[in-house]
Amino acid sequence: MREYFELQFRMSQRTLREFGINPCLGYILLLAGFTGLSYYLFLKTEFAQYLLVLISLVLTSGLSEVKRNDFLRMCFSASDYHIVRTIENLLASALFIIFLACRQCFISSALLACMTVILGLWSYRSNLNFTTPTPFYRRPFEFIVGFRNSFFVFPLAWVLTVIAISVDNFNLGMFSLIAVFVTILCYYLKPEDEYYVWSFAMKPGVFLKKKIHTAIIYSGILQLPVLAALLLFYPEEYVSIFLVYVAGCTILITVILAKYSAWPAGMNLPQVFFIALSLYFPPLLLAVTPYFYYQSVKHLKQYLV
């Protein structure tokens, strides 16, 4: 059991080094970034503690992926498996639990700790033959795989939108829209196998346009309930809603192009830096997006006809 957590720690260090970041510096930046964003969230909305609980549960639920847990069950006994999963979940949500406690949100902190432990004890049956239905076709696998791993995020976003409307908090509704966008962006962070790109018998430019078209259409399907509700109850804020939607689509396009400019490897540190910088200064996207497109076309020529 100890060896397993040592391996996970070494893998996290290796991932940071692959991004060109010293592991110690990476952990410090993670702590500083989390603390700063959490304080900012508390300044902007009275629902900050509930949003932090929600975000923590969404992140922790990724550790409950079926195949991953089937592998852990093969490696550990039943009792050790539950201990490993509980410790994993508590470590993943530790920053959220501690921060909420420091903000004197003791009920939310305790509730998050309990729910985290419950998720760790949740055992899937490997022989359960059930596939989560999706509104997408089979070819664009990012949305099929991503939706099935994060489908619970969208009902939660819809509930937050209803709460925002009921308490007349437009900012909370916008947060729900942004949360959907961020979830969709995560679908494109992991590079796929070469086979999934080779199956597209087309030129790199056509391939990228097809990927972008699919992303815009399918992301619109997932955002439609939140968008429709906000436009219906806050028609005077249509300009803000439109700008956030356009900015989200532009960032989504940029992430897709950045992904394929480095594929089959993952995105490197300079790419992540430029994308993060574009979030703070959106006009930079006008330069970053064409650059990533040129690099993607150049890079994919060796894989596509």
C-alpha positions, 0 to 999 in steps of 0.5 A: 500500500505504501509503495502504491502511494510512493508510485503515485507521488513519483508519477506526479513529479514526473508529470510536472518535470515533463511540463518543465516545472520543478516539482517543489515549485509546482506544488507551491504554485498549486497551493498559491493558485488554489488559495487565491482562486478560493479567496476570490470565489468567496469575495464574489459570491455567497455560495462559494463554500457550496461551489468548492464542495461541488468542485472537490466532488467533481475532481474526486469522482474522477478517481472512481473510474470503473477500469481504474478501480477494477485494476486496484481491486486486482492489486489489493485485498478488499479491505486494503482496496477501500483503505487505499480509495479512502486515503486517495479521496481524502488527499485529493480533497484535503485542500478544499476541506482545510480551506473551508475549515479555515474559513469557519465553514465547518458544516461544509468541511465536515460534509465534504469529508464525509462524502469523500469517504463515502465515494472511497467506499463506493464499489462498482461491480465489474460485471455490470453491463451498462453504458451511459447513453449520450446525445453524441455519435460514435466518431467524436470520441472526446465527447462520448468518453468525456460525457460519460465520465462527467455527466453528473456535472451538467445536472449540477450546473442546471441546478445551480442555474435554477438556484441563481434564478430563484435568488436573482444572482446572475453571477452564479448563473454565469458561473454555471455556464463557465463550469460547463465550458471548463468541463468540456475543455477537459475533454481535449486535454488528454491526447488520443491514440494515433489510431483515432487520428489515422482513421480520418482520411483527410488533409490536416486542415480539413481534419482540424475544421471537422474537430472544431465544428464537432466541438462547437456543435456538441458543446452548444448542446450541453450548454443550451439549458443554461444559456436558454435559462439565462437569456429567458430570465436575464434578457437585459444581460444578453451582451454579457452572456453572448461575450462569455459564450463567444470567449468560451468557444474561442478558448475551446478552439484554441485548446483543440489547436494547441492539443494537435500542435503537440500530438501525440504528446500532451501539451507542453508548458509554453502552450499552457502558459499562452492559453492561461495568459489568453484567459487573462488577456483575451485579445491575445487569442487573436495571435495565439489561435492562428499560431496554434493552427499553423503548428497543428497543420504542420505537425499533422502532415506526417500523420494525415494525407 
